[in-house]
Each structure stands twice: as C-alpha cells, then as structure tokens.
Amino acid sequence: MNEKAEQLKTRSKKFALRVLDLFRELPRSEEGRVLGNQVLRSATSVAANYPAACRARSKAEFVSKIGIVVEEADETEFWLEMIVEGRVMSRDRVSPLLKEAGELVAIFAASQVTARSSMGQ
C-alpha cells in the first residue's frame, strides 16, 4: 500500500476505535443497545473493508470493495445522526465523530469515482 492508503487505513481504524469508545458510553437502554450495535458494526466494517479494497487484484475488484467501504461509512454517519436526533446522546459528544464520518465518506467516494473513471465507467 502507498503512504496515502496507509494513512487512510490508520485513520479508519482510529475512527472505529473512537466509535467503540462512544458505544461504551451509550445508555444501557433498548435504543442505546440497538443504535450502538448498528453504529459499531458499520464503523468497524469501514476499518476492516478498506484494507481489503487496497489489496484488490484489479481495478474492478477495487471499485467493488471501495463501494462497500463507502456504503458502510455512509451508514455509520446515519447511525450517528440517529443517536443525536433520537436524543440518545448529546450532539456535543457525537459531533466530532459525525464530522469524521462525513470526511471519510467524501474521501472514499472520491476514490471510488476516480477508480471508476480510470476504467472508463
């Protein structure tokens, strides 16, 4: 992997760990458990699937795998919004994670677009 890919791999893993910290702080209510499980699953999926995309054997495989990363990052952003809008946790606590999720979505989506265009799609 190149340096930029390594940085994104580290960034996505740190993001997943920060979401894990948030998960541990969520209330032990039913909605806290449900939303917590969802956001933890999607955030860790971003961190797990990005390195897999980087190991793709072809551009087509990369486009497919980075698409999964984009979907999971977007889903993580959605669950974080639900935690705030559902008043499960304060916006102040979740806001930095929402910002990072949005940035990761933009980065991975741009990578997907670039890879697609280099394939002539």
The first five atom37 places (N, CA, C, CB, O) and aatype in JSON, in Angstrom:
{
  "aatype": [12, 2, 6, 11, 0, 6, 5, 10, 11, 16, 1, 15, 11, 11, 13, 0, 10, 1, 19, 10, 3, 10, 13, 1, 6, 10, 14, 1, 15, 6, 6, 7, 1, 19, 10, 7, 2, 5, 19, 10, 1, 15, 0, 16, 15, 19, 0, 0, 2, 18, 14, 0, 0, 4, 1, 0, 1, 15, 11, 0, 6, 13, 19, 15, 11, 9, 7, 9, 19, 19, 6, 6, 0, 3, 6, 16, 6, 13, 17, 10, 6, 12, 9, 19, 6, 7, 1, 19, 12, 15, 1, 3, 1, 19, 15, 14, 10, 10, 11, 6, 0, 7, 6, 10, 19, 0, 9, 13, 0, 0, 15, 5, 19, 16, 0, 1, 15, 15, 12, 7, 5],
  "atom_mask": [
    [1, 1, 1, 1, 1],
    [1, 1, 1, 1, 1],
    [1, 1, 1, 1, 1],
    [1, 1, 1, 1, 1],
    [1, 1, 1, 1, 1],
    [1, 1, 1, 1, 1],
    [1, 1, 1, 1, 1],
    [1, 1, 1, 1, 1],
    [1, 1, 1, 1, 1],
    [1, 1, 1, 1, 1],
    [1, 1, 1, 1, 1],
    [1, 1, 1, 1, 1],
    [1, 1, 1, 1, 1],
    [1, 1, 1, 1, 1],
    [1, 1, 1, 1, 1],
    [1, 1, 1, 1, 1],
    [1, 1, 1, 1, 1],
    [1, 1, 1, 1, 1],
    [1, 1, 1, 1, 1],
    [1, 1, 1, 1, 1],
    [1, 1, 1, 1, 1],
    [1, 1, 1, 1, 1],
    [1, 1, 1, 1, 1],
    [1, 1, 1, 1, 1],
    [1, 1, 1, 1, 1],
    [1, 1, 1, 1, 1],
    [1, 1, 1, 1, 1],
    [1, 1, 1, 1, 1],
    [1, 1, 1, 1, 1],
    [1, 1, 1, 1, 1],
    [1, 1, 1, 1, 1],
    [1, 1, 1, 0, 1],
    [1, 1, 1, 1, 1],
    [1, 1, 1, 1, 1],
    [1, 1, 1, 1, 1],
    [1, 1, 1, 0, 1],
    [1, 1, 1, 1, 1],
    [1, 1, 1, 1, 1],
    [1, 1, 1, 1, 1],
    [1, 1, 1, 1, 1],
    [1, 1, 1, 1, 1],
    [1, 1, 1, 1, 1],
    [1, 1, 1, 1, 1],
    [1, 1, 1, 1, 1],
    [1, 1, 1, 1, 1],
    [1, 1, 1, 1, 1],
    [1, 1, 1, 1, 1],
    [1, 1, 1, 1, 1],
    [1, 1, 1, 1, 1],
    [1, 1, 1, 1, 1],
    [1, 1, 1, 1, 1],
    [1, 1, 1, 1, 1],
    [1, 1, 1, 1, 1],
    [1, 1, 1, 1, 1],
    [1, 1, 1, 1, 1],
    [1, 1, 1, 1, 1],
    [1, 1, 1, 1, 1],
    [1, 1, 1, 1, 1],
    [1, 1, 1, 1, 1],
    [1, 1, 1, 1, 1],
    [1, 1, 1, 1, 1],
    [1, 1, 1, 1, 1],
    [1, 1, 1, 1, 1],
    [1, 1, 1, 1, 1],
    [1, 1, 1, 1, 1],
    [1, 1, 1, 1, 1],
    [1, 1, 1, 0, 1],
    [1, 1, 1, 1, 1],
    [1, 1, 1, 1, 1],
    [1, 1, 1, 1, 1],
    [1, 1, 1, 1, 1],
    [1, 1, 1, 1, 1],
    [1, 1, 1, 1, 1],
    [1, 1, 1, 1, 1],
    [1, 1, 1, 1, 1],
    [1, 1, 1, 1, 1],
    [1, 1, 1, 1, 1],
    [1, 1, 1, 1, 1],
    [1, 1, 1, 1, 1],
    [1, 1, 1, 1, 1],
    [1, 1, 1, 1, 1],
    [1, 1, 1, 1, 1],
    [1, 1, 1, 1, 1],
    [1, 1, 1, 1, 1],
    [1, 1, 1, 1, 1],
    [1, 1, 1, 0, 1],
    [1, 1, 1, 1, 1],
    [1, 1, 1, 1, 1],
    [1, 1, 1, 1, 1],
    [1, 1, 1, 1, 1],
    [1, 1, 1, 1, 1],
    [1, 1, 1, 1, 1],
    [1, 1, 1, 1, 1],
    [1, 1, 1, 1, 1],
    [1, 1, 1, 1, 1],
    [1, 1, 1, 1, 1],
    [1, 1, 1, 1, 1],
    [1, 1, 1, 1, 1],
    [1, 1, 1, 1, 1],
    [1, 1, 1, 1, 1],
    [1, 1, 1, 1, 1],
    [1, 1, 1, 0, 1],
    [1, 1, 1, 1, 1],
    [1, 1, 1, 1, 1],
    [1, 1, 1, 1, 1],
    [1, 1, 1, 1, 1],
    [1, 1, 1, 1, 1],
    [1, 1, 1, 1, 1],
    [1, 1, 1, 1, 1],
    [1, 1, 1, 1, 1],
    [1, 1, 1, 1, 1],
    [1, 1, 1, 1, 1],
    [1, 1, 1, 1, 1],
    [1, 1, 1, 1, 1],
    [1, 1, 1, 1, 1],
    [1, 1, 1, 1, 1],
    [1, 1, 1, 1, 1],
    [1, 1, 1, 1, 1],
    [1, 1, 1, 1, 1],
    [1, 1, 1, 0, 1],
    [1, 1, 1, 1, 1]
  ],
  "atom_positions": [
    [[0.84, -1.19, 0.0], [0.0, 0.0, 0.0], [0.88, 1.24, 0.0], [-0.95, 0.01, 1.22], [1.95, 1.26, 0.61]],
    [[0.4, 2.26, -0.68], [1.15, 3.52, -0.68], [0.91, 4.27, 0.63], [0.75, 4.39, -1.9], [0.1, 3.87, 1.46]],
    [[1.63, 5.37, 0.77], [1.55, 6.13, 2.03], [0.15, 6.67, 2.31], [2.54, 7.28, 2.0], [-0.33, 6.61, 3.45]],
    [[-0.51, 7.19, 1.27], [-1.87, 7.73, 1.45], [-2.82, 6.62, 1.91], [-2.38, 8.37, 0.14], [-3.65, 6.83, 2.79]],
    [[-2.7, 5.44, 1.3], [-3.56, 4.32, 1.68], [-3.28, 3.89, 3.12], [-3.34, 3.13, 0.73], [-4.21, 3.58, 3.86]],
    [[-2.03, 3.89, 3.51], [-1.67, 3.54, 4.89], [-2.27, 4.54, 5.87], [-0.14, 3.48, 5.07], [-2.76, 4.16, 6.94]],
    [[-2.22, 5.81, 5.51], [-2.79, 6.85, 6.37], [-4.3, 6.67, 6.51], [-2.48, 8.25, 5.82], [-4.85, 6.82, 7.6]],
    [[-4.97, 6.34, 5.4], [-6.42, 6.12, 5.46], [-6.76, 4.85, 6.23], [-7.0, 6.03, 4.04], [-7.77, 4.8, 6.93]],
    [[-5.94, 3.84, 6.11], [-6.13, 2.61, 6.88], [-6.06, 2.93, 8.38], [-5.06, 1.53, 6.5], [-6.91, 2.5, 9.15]],
    [[-5.05, 3.68, 8.77], [-4.89, 4.08, 10.18], [-6.04, 4.98, 10.62], [-3.54, 4.8, 10.39], [-6.58, 4.82, 11.71]],
    [[-6.4, 5.91, 9.76], [-7.49, 6.85, 10.1], [-8.81, 6.12, 10.3], [-7.65, 7.92, 9.0], [-9.54, 6.4, 11.24]],
    [[-9.12, 5.17, 9.41], [-10.38, 4.45, 9.53], [-10.39, 3.55, 10.77], [-10.64, 3.61, 8.27], [-11.43, 3.36, 11.4]],
    [[-9.23, 2.99, 11.11], [-9.14, 2.16, 12.32], [-9.31, 3.01, 13.58], [-7.79, 1.4, 12.36], [-10.02, 2.62, 14.51]],
    [[-8.67, 4.19, 13.6], [-8.82, 5.09, 14.75], [-10.28, 5.55, 14.88], [-7.9, 6.32, 14.59], [-10.8, 5.67, 15.99]],
    [[-10.92, 5.79, 13.74], [-12.33, 6.17, 13.76], [-13.17, 5.06, 14.39], [-12.83, 6.47, 12.33], [-14.03, 5.33, 15.23]],
    [[-12.93, 3.83, 13.99], [-13.68, 2.7, 14.55], [-13.44, 2.59, 16.06], [-13.27, 1.37, 13.85], [-14.37, 2.29, 16.82]],
    [[-12.23, 2.83, 16.48], [-11.93, 2.78, 17.92], [-12.63, 3.91, 18.68], [-10.41, 2.86, 18.15], [-13.07, 3.72, 19.82]],
    [[-12.73, 5.08, 18.06], [-13.46, 6.19, 18.68], [-14.95, 5.87, 18.78], [-13.24, 7.49, 17.88], [-15.6, 6.23, 19.76]],
    [[-15.49, 5.21, 17.76], [-16.89, 4.79, 17.81], [-17.08, 3.74, 18.91], [-17.36, 4.23, 16.43], [-18.1, 3.73, 19.59]],
    [[-16.1, 2.87, 19.07], [-16.15, 1.88, 20.15], [-16.23, 2.59, 21.52], [-14.92, 0.95, 20.09], [-16.98, 2.17, 22.39]],
    [[-15.43, 3.65, 21.68], [-15.5, 4.42, 22.93], [-16.89, 5.01, 23.13], [-14.43, 5.54, 22.92], [-17.43, 4.98, 24.24]],
    [[-17.47, 5.56, 22.06], [-18.83, 6.11, 22.13], [-19.82, 5.0, 22.51], [-19.23, 6.75, 20.77], [-20.68, 5.2, 23.36]],
    [[-19.69, 3.85, 21.88], [-20.56, 2.71, 22.16], [-20.56, 2.38, 23.65], [-20.11, 1.48, 21.35], [-21.61, 2.11, 24.24]],
    [[-19.39, 2.41, 24.24], [-19.26, 2.1, 25.67], [-19.94, 3.13, 26.56], [-17.8, 1.99, 26.05], [-20.31, 2.84, 27.7]],
    [[-20.11, 4.35, 26.04], [-20.74, 5.43, 26.8], [-22.25, 5.5, 26.61], [-20.12, 6.75, 26.42], [-22.94, 6.21, 27.36]],
    [[-22.78, 4.79, 25.63], [-24.22, 4.86, 25.37], [-25.01, 4.34, 26.56], [-24.58, 4.07, 24.11], [-24.55, 3.45, 27.28]],
    [[-26.21, 4.89, 26.75], [-27.05, 4.39, 27.85], [-27.4, 2.92, 27.64], [-28.35, 5.23, 27.96], [-27.4, 2.43, 26.51]],
    [[-27.67, 2.23, 28.71], [-27.99, 0.8, 28.65], [-29.48, 0.56, 28.35], [-27.61, 0.13, 29.98], [-30.05, -0.45, 28.75]],
    [[-30.08, 1.51, 27.65], [-31.48, 1.39, 27.26], [-31.59, 0.54, 26.0], [-32.12, 2.79, 27.03], [-30.58, 0.23, 25.36]],
    [[-32.81, 0.17, 25.65], [-33.03, -0.63, 24.43], [-32.54, 0.14, 23.2], [-34.53, -0.99, 24.28], [-31.84, -0.42, 22.35]],
    [[-32.92, 1.43, 23.1], [-32.48, 2.19, 21.93], [-30.97, 2.4, 21.92], [-33.19, 3.54, 21.9], [-30.36, 2.43, 20.85]],
    [[-30.37, 2.54, 23.09], [-28.92, 2.66, 23.17], [-28.23, 1.4, 22.65], [0.0, 0.0, 0.0], [-27.24, 1.48, 21.93]],
    [[-28.77, 0.25, 23.03], [-28.19, -1.02, 22.57], [-28.37, -1.2, 21.06], [-28.84, -2.21, 23.32], [-27.43, -1.57, 20.36]],
    [[-29.57, -0.94, 20.57], [-29.85, -1.15, 19.14], [-29.0, -0.2, 18.29], [-31.35, -0.94, 18.85], [-28.31, -0.65, 17.37]],
    [[-29.05, 1.09, 18.59], [-28.28, 2.06, 17.81], [-26.79, 1.84, 17.99], [-28.65, 3.48, 18.22], [-26.02, 1.97, 17.04]],
    [[-26.39, 1.49, 19.19], [-24.97, 1.23, 19.46], [-24.45, 0.05, 18.65], [0.0, 0.0, 0.0], [-23.37, 0.12, 18.07]],
    [[-25.22, -1.03, 18.62], [-24.79, -2.2, 17.84], [-24.67, -1.85, 16.36], [-25.77, -3.36, 18.02], [-23.73, -2.29, 15.69]],
    [[-25.62, -1.07, 15.86], [-25.6, -0.71, 14.44], [-24.39, 0.16, 14.1], [-26.88, 0.03, 14.07], [-23.68, -0.11, 13.13]],
    [[-24.15, 1.2, 14.89], [-23.05, 2.12, 14.59], [-21.7, 1.43, 14.78], [-23.13, 3.36, 15.47], [-20.76, 1.68, 14.02]],
    [[-21.6, 0.57, 15.76], [-20.34, -0.16, 15.98], [-20.06, -1.11, 14.83], [-20.38, -0.93, 17.31], [-18.93, -1.22, 14.37]],
    [[-21.09, -1.81, 14.37], [-20.93, -2.75, 13.26], [-20.48, -2.03, 11.99], [-22.23, -3.51, 13.01], [-19.54, -2.47, 11.33]],
    [[-21.15, -0.93, 11.66], [-20.81, -0.24, 10.41], [-19.44, 0.44, 10.49], [-21.88, 0.8, 10.07], [-18.69, 0.41, 9.51]],
    [[-19.1, 1.04, 11.61], [-17.8, 1.72, 11.75], [-16.64, 0.72, 11.69], [-17.74, 2.5, 13.07], [-15.61, 0.99, 11.07]],
    [[-16.8, -0.43, 12.34], [-15.73, -1.43, 12.28], [-15.65, -2.05, 10.89], [-15.96, -2.52, 13.34], [-14.58, -2.49, 10.48]],
    [[-16.76, -2.08, 10.18], [-16.76, -2.59, 8.81], [-15.94, -1.68, 7.89], [-18.19, -2.71, 8.29], [-15.25, -2.17, 7.0]],
    [[-16.03, -0.38, 8.1], [-15.22, 0.56, 7.32], [-13.73, 0.22, 7.52], [-15.51, 2.04, 7.73], [-12.98, 0.09, 6.56]],
    [[-13.34, 0.09, 8.78], [-11.94, -0.18, 9.11], [-11.47, -1.53, 8.58], [-11.73, -0.11, 10.61], [-10.31, -1.69, 8.21]],
    [[-12.35, -2.51, 8.56], [-11.98, -3.84, 8.08], [-11.97, -3.94, 6.56], [-12.94, -4.88, 8.64], [-11.13, -4.63, 5.99]],
    [[-12.89, -3.24, 5.91], [-13.02, -3.37, 4.46], [-12.09, -2.48, 3.65], [-14.42, -3.08, 4.06], [-11.78, -2.8, 2.51]],
    [[-11.63, -1.38, 4.21], [-10.72, -0.52, 3.45], [-9.41, -1.25, 3.12], [-10.42, 0.76, 4.22], [-8.98, -1.2, 1.96]],
    [[-8.75, -1.91, 4.07], [-7.53, -2.65, 3.7], [-7.81, -3.73, 2.65], [-6.91, -3.28, 4.93], [-6.97, -3.99, 1.79]],
    [[-8.97, -4.35, 2.72], [-9.33, -5.36, 1.71], [-9.44, -4.71, 0.34], [-10.67, -6.05, 2.09], [-9.01, -5.3, -0.66]],
    [[-9.99, -3.51, 0.27], [-10.07, -2.8, -1.01], [-8.67, -2.51, -1.54], [-10.87, -1.49, -0.85], [-8.42, -2.63, -2.74]],
    [[-7.78, -2.14, -0.64], [-6.41, -1.82, -1.06], [-5.66, -3.05, -1.58], [-5.64, -1.21, 0.11], [-4.71, -2.93, -2.35]],
    [[-6.08, -4.21, -1.15], [-5.45, -5.46, -1.62], [-6.11, -6.03, -2.87], [-5.49, -6.5, -0.52], [-5.78, -7.13, -3.3]],
    [[-7.03, -5.29, -3.44], [-7.75, -5.76, -4.63], [-6.77, -6.13, -5.73], [-8.75, -4.69, -5.13], [-5.73, -5.5, -5.9]],
    [[-7.13, -7.17, -6.48], [-6.26, -7.66, -7.54], [-6.5, -6.98, -8.88], [-6.44, -9.15, -7.7], [-5.73, -7.16, -9.82]],
    [[-7.56, -6.19, -8.96], [-7.86, -5.47, -10.19], [-8.6, -4.19, -9.86], [-8.7, -6.36, -11.16], [-9.09, -4.01, -8.74]],
    [[-8.68, -3.3, -10.84], [-9.44, -2.06, -10.62], [-10.91, -2.36, -10.38], [-9.3, -1.11, -11.83], [-11.55, -1.72, -9.54]],
    [[-11.44, -3.33, -11.11], [-12.86, -3.69, -10.93], [-13.11, -4.19, -9.51], [-13.28, -4.76, -11.97], [-14.11, -3.85, -8.89]],
    [[-12.2, -5.01, -9.01], [-12.35, -5.51, -7.64], [-12.22, -4.37, -6.64], [-11.3, -6.62, -7.35], [-12.94, -4.32, -5.64]],
    [[-11.3, -3.43, -6.9], [-11.15, -2.27, -6.02], [-12.44, -1.45, -6.0], [-9.96, -1.38, -6.48], [-12.91, -1.07, -4.93]],
    [[-12.99, -1.18, -7.17], [-14.23, -0.39, -7.26], [-15.34, -1.07, -6.45], [-14.67, -0.21, -8.74], [-16.08, -0.4, -5.73]],
    [[-15.44, -2.36, -6.58], [-16.46, -3.1, -5.84], [-16.25, -3.0, -4.33], [-16.47, -4.56, -6.28], [-17.18, -2.72, -3.58]],
    [[-15.02, -3.24, -3.9], [-14.73, -3.24, -2.46], [-14.79, -1.84, -1.86], [-13.35, -3.85, -2.21], [-15.25, -1.67, -0.73]],
    [[-14.33, -0.83, -2.6], [-14.39, 0.52, -2.05], [-15.85, 0.98, -1.98], [-13.55, 1.5, -2.91], [-16.2, 1.82, -1.16]],
    [[-16.69, 0.42, -2.85], [-18.12, 0.7, -2.77], [-18.72, 0.25, -1.45], [0.0, 0.0, 0.0], [-19.57, 0.93, -0.88]],
    [[-18.26, -0.89, -0.97], [-18.7, -1.39, 0.35], [-18.26, -0.42, 1.44], [-18.13, -2.82, 0.62], [-19.02, -0.12, 2.36]],
    [[-17.02, 0.05, 1.34], [-16.49, 1.0, 2.33], [-17.33, 2.28, 2.33], [-14.99, 1.32, 2.03], [-17.66, 2.8, 3.4]],
    [[-17.65, 2.78, 1.16], [-18.47, 4.0, 1.07], [-19.84, 3.76, 1.73], [-18.66, 4.43, -0.41], [-20.31, 4.59, 2.51]],
    [[-20.46, 2.64, 1.41], [-21.78, 2.33, 1.99], [-21.71, 2.24, 3.51], [-22.32, 1.01, 1.42], [-22.57, 2.78, 4.2]],
    [[-20.69, 1.58, 4.03], [-20.58, 1.41, 5.48], [-20.25, 2.74, 6.18], [-19.49, 0.37, 5.81], [-20.76, 3.0, 7.28]],
    [[-19.42, 3.56, 5.56], [-19.12, 4.88, 6.14], [-20.37, 5.75, 6.16], [-17.99, 5.57, 5.36], [-20.64, 6.45, 7.13]],
    [[-21.13, 5.71, 5.06], [-22.38, 6.46, 4.98], [-23.38, 5.96, 6.02], [-22.98, 6.36, 3.56], [-24.08, 6.75, 6.65]],
    [[-23.44, 4.65, 6.19], [-24.34, 4.07, 7.19], [-23.92, 4.49, 8.6], [-24.37, 2.54, 7.07], [-24.77, 4.76, 9.45]],
    [[-22.62, 4.53, 8.85], [-22.13, 4.96, 10.16], [-22.57, 6.38, 10.44], [-20.6, 4.85, 10.23], [-23.01, 6.7, 11.55]],
    [[-22.45, 7.24, 9.43], [-22.9, 8.63, 9.58], [-24.39, 8.67, 9.92], [-22.61, 9.44, 8.29], [-24.82, 9.45, 10.78]],
    [[-25.18, 7.84, 9.25], [-26.62, 7.78, 9.52], [-26.89, 7.38, 10.97], [-27.29, 6.78, 8.57], [-27.7, 8.03, 11.64]],
    [[-26.24, 6.34, 11.47], [-26.49, 5.88, 12.84], [-26.04, 6.91, 13.87], [-25.78, 4.55, 13.09], [-26.68, 7.07, 14.91]],
    [[-24.96, 7.61, 13.57], [-24.54, 8.68, 14.48], [-25.58, 9.78, 14.53], [-23.17, 9.25, 14.05], [-25.88, 10.32, 15.59]],
    [[-26.14, 10.12, 13.36], [-27.22, 11.12, 13.32], [-28.43, 10.65, 14.13], [-27.64, 11.41, 11.85], [-29.05, 11.44, 14.84]],
    [[-28.76, 9.37, 14.02], [-29.9, 8.82, 14.78], [-29.65, 8.9, 16.29], [-30.16, 7.36, 14.38], [-30.57, 9.17, 17.05]],
    [[-28.42, 8.68, 16.7], [-28.08, 8.77, 18.13], [-28.32, 10.19, 18.63], [-26.61, 8.35, 18.38], [-28.82, 10.38, 19.74]],
    [[-27.96, 11.18, 17.82], [-28.17, 12.58, 18.22], [-29.64, 12.96, 18.11], [-27.31, 13.52, 17.34], [-30.22, 13.48, 19.07]],
    [[-30.24, 12.71, 16.95], [-31.61, 13.15, 16.71], [-32.62, 12.38, 17.58], [-31.96, 12.98, 15.25], [-33.7, 12.89, 17.87]],
    [[-32.25, 11.18, 17.98], [-33.1, 10.41, 18.89], [-32.85, 10.75, 20.35], [0.0, 0.0, 0.0], [-33.42, 10.14, 21.25]],
    [[-31.99, 11.74, 20.56], [-31.65, 12.21, 21.91], [-31.12, 11.1, 22.81], [-32.88, 12.84, 22.56], [-31.39, 11.07, 24.02]],
    [[-30.36, 10.2, 22.22], [-29.73, 9.12, 22.99], [-28.42, 9.63, 23.59], [-29.47, 7.87, 22.1], [-28.01, 9.21, 24.67]],
    [[-27.77, 10.55, 22.87], [-26.52, 11.15, 23.33], [-26.45, 12.57, 22.78], [-25.27, 10.31, 22.9], [-27.05, 12.87, 21.75]],
    [[-25.71, 13.43, 23.45], [-25.66, 14.85, 23.06], [-24.91, 15.06, 21.74], [-25.01, 15.67, 24.16], [-24.0, 14.32, 21.4]],
    [[-25.34, 16.1, 21.03], [-24.67, 16.48, 19.79], [-23.19, 16.81, 20.06], [-25.38, 17.7, 19.13], [-22.32, 16.48, 19.25]],
    [[-22.92, 17.45, 21.19], [-21.54, 17.81, 21.52], [-20.64, 16.57, 21.56], [-21.49, 18.54, 22.88], [-19.5, 16.61, 21.1]],
    [[-21.15, 15.49, 22.12], [-20.34, 14.27, 22.23], [-20.17, 13.59, 20.88], [-20.98, 13.29, 23.22], [-19.1, 13.05, 20.59]],
    [[-21.19, 13.61, 20.05], [-21.19, 12.86, 18.79], [-20.64, 13.67, 17.62], [-22.6, 12.4, 18.47], [-20.17, 13.1, 16.64]],
    [[-20.68, 14.98, 17.72], [-20.32, 15.86, 16.61], [-18.94, 15.58, 15.99], [-20.35, 17.27, 17.08], [-18.84, 15.55, 14.76]],
    [[-17.88, 15.38, 16.78], [-16.59, 15.09, 16.15], [-16.61, 13.8, 15.33], [-15.5, 15.0, 17.22], [-15.94, 13.71, 14.29]],
    [[-17.36, 12.82, 15.77], [-17.47, 11.57, 15.02], [-18.29, 11.75, 13.76], [-18.09, 10.48, 15.89], [-17.98, 11.17, 12.72]],
    [[-19.33, 12.57, 13.84], [-20.12, 12.88, 12.65], [-19.26, 13.58, 11.6], [-21.32, 13.75, 13.02], [-19.36, 13.28, 10.41]],
    [[-18.44, 14.5, 12.05], [-17.54, 15.23, 11.14], [-16.58, 14.25, 10.46], [-16.75, 16.33, 11.9], [-16.4, 14.29, 9.24]],
    [[-15.98, 13.38, 11.24], [-15.03, 12.4, 10.69], [-15.73, 11.43, 9.74], [-14.34, 11.63, 11.82], [-15.18, 11.09, 8.7]],
    [[-16.92, 11.0, 10.09], [-17.67, 10.08, 9.22], [-17.94, 10.76, 7.88], [-19.01, 9.64, 9.89], [-17.77, 10.14, 6.82]],
    [[-18.36, 12.02, 7.9], [-18.62, 12.75, 6.67], [-17.37, 12.89, 5.82], [0.0, 0.0, 0.0], [-17.42, 12.76, 4.6]],
    [[-16.25, 13.17, 6.46], [-14.98, 13.29, 5.73], [-14.58, 11.96, 5.11], [-13.87, 13.8, 6.65], [-14.12, 11.92, 3.97]],
    [[-14.74, 10.88, 5.86], [-14.39, 9.56, 5.32], [-15.28, 9.18, 4.15], [-14.49, 8.49, 6.43], [-14.81, 8.64, 3.16]],
    [[-16.57, 9.47, 4.26], [-17.48, 9.2, 3.13], [-16.99, 9.95, 1.9], [-18.94, 9.63, 3.48], [-16.9, 9.36, 0.82]],
    [[-16.66, 11.23, 2.05], [-16.22, 12.04, 0.91], [-14.92, 11.49, 0.3], [-16.02, 13.5, 1.34], [-14.79, 11.42, -0.92]],
    [[-13.98, 11.12, 1.15], [-12.69, 10.6, 0.67], [-12.88, 9.29, -0.09], [-11.72, 10.4, 1.84], [-12.38, 9.12, -1.2]],
    [[-13.6, 8.36, 0.53], [-13.77, 7.05, -0.1], [-14.63, 7.13, -1.35], [-14.39, 6.07, 0.9], [-14.38, 6.4, -2.32]],
    [[-15.64, 8.0, -1.36], [-16.48, 8.17, -2.54], [-15.67, 8.77, -3.69], [-17.7, 9.07, -2.22], [-15.83, 8.36, -4.84]],
    [[-14.8, 9.73, -3.38], [-13.95, 10.32, -4.41], [-13.0, 9.27, -4.99], [-13.15, 11.51, -3.84], [-12.75, 9.25, -6.19]],
    [[-12.48, 8.42, -4.13], [-11.6, 7.35, -4.58], [-12.34, 6.4, -5.51], [-11.04, 6.58, -3.38], [-11.8, 5.94, -6.51]],
    [[-13.58, 6.11, -5.16], [-14.42, 5.22, -6.0], [-14.66, 5.86, -7.37], [-15.78, 4.92, -5.29], [-14.55, 5.19, -8.4]],
    [[-14.98, 7.15, -7.39], [-15.23, 7.86, -8.64], [-13.97, 7.86, -9.51], [-15.7, 9.31, -8.36], [-14.03, 7.61, -10.72]],
    [[-12.83, 8.14, -8.89], [-11.56, 8.17, -9.62], [-11.26, 6.8, -10.23], [-10.42, 8.61, -8.7], [-10.86, 6.7, -11.39]],
    [[-11.44, 5.75, -9.43], [-11.16, 4.4, -9.93], [-12.11, 4.03, -11.06], [-11.27, 3.37, -8.79], [-11.7, 3.43, -12.06]],
    [[-13.37, 4.39, -10.91], [-14.36, 4.11, -11.98], [-13.99, 4.84, -13.27], [-15.78, 4.52, -11.53], [-14.05, 4.27, -14.36]],
    [[-13.63, 6.1, -13.13], [-13.33, 6.88, -14.33], [-12.07, 6.37, -15.03], [-13.17, 8.37, -13.98], [-11.96, 6.46, -16.25]],
    [[-11.12, 5.84, -14.27], [-9.91, 5.3, -14.89], [-10.19, 3.99, -15.62], [-8.83, 5.09, -13.84], [-9.39, 3.53, -16.43]],
    [[-11.35, 3.4, -15.31], [-11.77, 2.18, -16.01], [-12.68, 2.5, -17.2], [-12.49, 1.23, -15.03], [-13.08, 1.61, -17.96]],
    [[-12.99, 3.78, -17.35], [-13.87, 4.2, -18.43], [-15.34, 4.01, -18.13], [0.0, 0.0, 0.0], [-16.15, 3.94, -19.05]],
    [[-15.7, 3.92, -16.84], [-17.11, 3.73, -16.44], [-17.76, 5.04, -16.1], [-17.21, 2.78, -15.25], [-18.94, 5.07, -15.74]]
  ]
}
